[in-house]
Amino acid sequence: MLDYRIGTGNPDHLGVTKHGKDINFAVVVQSTEACSLLLYEKGSPKIAAEIPFMEEMRFGDICAMEISRFPIEKYEYNYKIGEEVVQDPYARRIVGREIWGTLPKDLHGIRCGAQFERFSWQNGKRPGLAYEDCVLYVTHVRGFTMDPSSKVRHPGTFAGIREKIPYLKNLGINQLELMPVYEFAEFEAEKVCKKHRPVHKDRGRKLNYWGYGPACYFAPKAAYSAAKDPVREFKELVRELHKNGIELILEFYFPEKTPPYLVQDCIRYWVSEYQIDGVHVNSQGTHLEELAMNPWLSGTKLMSEYFPLEESHDPDDLLTRRRLGEYNDDFLLKARRFLRGDENTLEQIAWSMRRNPKEQAVINYIAGHNGYTLADLVSYEGKHNEANGEENQDGSNYNYSCNYGEEGPASTKKLEQLRRRQMRNAFLLLFLSQGVPAIYGGDEMGNSQGGNNNAWCQDNETSWVQWSRSRADRRLLSFVKDAIAFRKEHPAFGRRTAYVGKDYLSKGMPDLSYHGKEAWYEALEGYNRQMGILYAGCYTGGETCYVALNMHTIPHELALPTLPKGERWHVAADTGRETETFYKKGEEPLLENQKLAAVPPRTILILTGKKDANQTDKYMETFLYHHRA
């Protein structure tokens, strides 16, 4: 290193930065600890040079060093703090973890790399979708395409997801969320022995499949790259998603003691460097209000369990931009209880379905990685996590699930049909609600984890999406596609503003109203499991829609309001139909009784008001709809 001039660096930007031909290294180190920069020739774990940070290179708790005319592209680096070799928290690339599940031979087996290569975005633009227009799909990079049934050329990688973009687009997805894509250790070191060899917990057995825990937050995960160039490969994925009108949301997990400055810097970096559209911050105490009020992120969607809006300095700015998304289990809990027919849930699910606060969007989901898949929700009443090695003690005991008489896979056609119907009902509860509907990847094809509701360490068929299921149950996949299309075509669902339940413009009916056995009677008593919801077309700008929900084990009749003159009720969808739950446009059958909807047990009907002026009597007779009460 005698050929390069080493001097005091700039502490203003952490990590490795470039100033002309000079390279600046800056890292946070407590003032009581000694720190050195370790340099390695590219591809070698042998130390080429160890350069200590001198006293004049310290600025509070930041050590900063500049090396003039240094060819950083030929080197990799780490830091030695005290006696411990550590990676740079701001490293833009990590070397040594290219193969999933492998462990380094020593502490120098993992090294940091700088990243300054340019990338052509080909004048691509972010889709810039409003929350109310989004249909979110949540998945795991590896698990989405790792199973051979995915039939991609590059399974378990960013490139594999790119191959599946046509599938997502055809389904109707326009927003994709990925679980952690940054560099995390599949196996966490428990301690470091004197020989500088990491000792691992449950070596070879348990691994951190989900990616939660301490991480190198600025570096895309090398094991998720097919070409072993994670930076370029991830940018190519983002570019291709944007070309197809699909936004990308990344999930970040920050442990409780993560410094707030690192959180801010990390999110800003991914937004600027990788052009992502938003982040889902899964953390504790990360100063969410600071993220919410950061003007640099004004065009970025921010999702988290809770945003302390009352602590914001400028709430009016939040209302104007509406970039926040509340992301928690509130809808999940209420929808699951209503789905299985619990008492005292009718008013709760009615509130959740119409909830649409002006301050922020609401992310609704009924299943996710942290719990049952949708298929398991209707197949298991007890968790089955024995494979996790915790004697089935891990995972939530409160799943609000129902197996409908038999634990596990159905042994009869009747039971299988009931479960499929309940899955269709669950999806409609999701898609007919205001807020952003979020699908857990694989649910649209009936994917199962065998009752495991905490598959954090399952890197196998348990947590991989089984694409063969899409061939086994094409009816469910087709239904989900139709349900998404119906939502997008009807402005009654996914509104920017909330319903108020009143006729505030004197149109002749409220914008939204609830109905029981009598029309215009709001029957939300706790003992009921059925209700009708009217969405007035005169307020939505589209067809008047009536959603009849009955989660009881017996049939019920719901009164229908009278439509405007010249319109009649037609059946758009019926979850009791095994095939073609949604009728084709223009072929929706006329409802026989225009005053009363007979709703079979555990069924959702969608009725729409249509003009019949151009229909012949013969057509009406052919498509006259009779219920199976």
Beta strands, then each sheet from edge to edge (+ up, - down):
strand 1: 6-8
strand 2: 15-19
strand 3: 22-28
strand 4: 35-41
strand 5: 47-52
strand 6: 58-59
strand 7: 62-67
strand 8: 75-81
strand 9: 84-86
strand 10: 93-95
strand 11: 111-113
strand 12: 136-139
strand 13: 175-178
strand 14: 182-184
strand 15: 189-192
strand 16: 198-200
strand 17: 215-220
strand 18: 247-254
strand 19: 278-283
strand 20: 301-304
strand 21: 324-327
strand 22: 361-364
strand 23: 436-440
strand 24: 512-515
strand 25: 530-535
strand 26: 545-550
strand 27: 556-559
strand 28: 567-574
strand 29: 596-599
strand 30: 603-611
sheet 1: 1+ 7- 3+ 2-
sheet 2: 1+ 7- 6+
sheet 3: 5+ 4- 8+ 9-
sheet 4: 10+ 11-
sheet 5: 12+ 13+ 18+ 19+ 20+ 21+ 22+ 23+ 12+
sheet 6: 14+ 17-
sheet 7: 15+ 16-
sheet 8: 24+ 25- 26+ 30- 28+
sheet 9: 27+ 29-
end
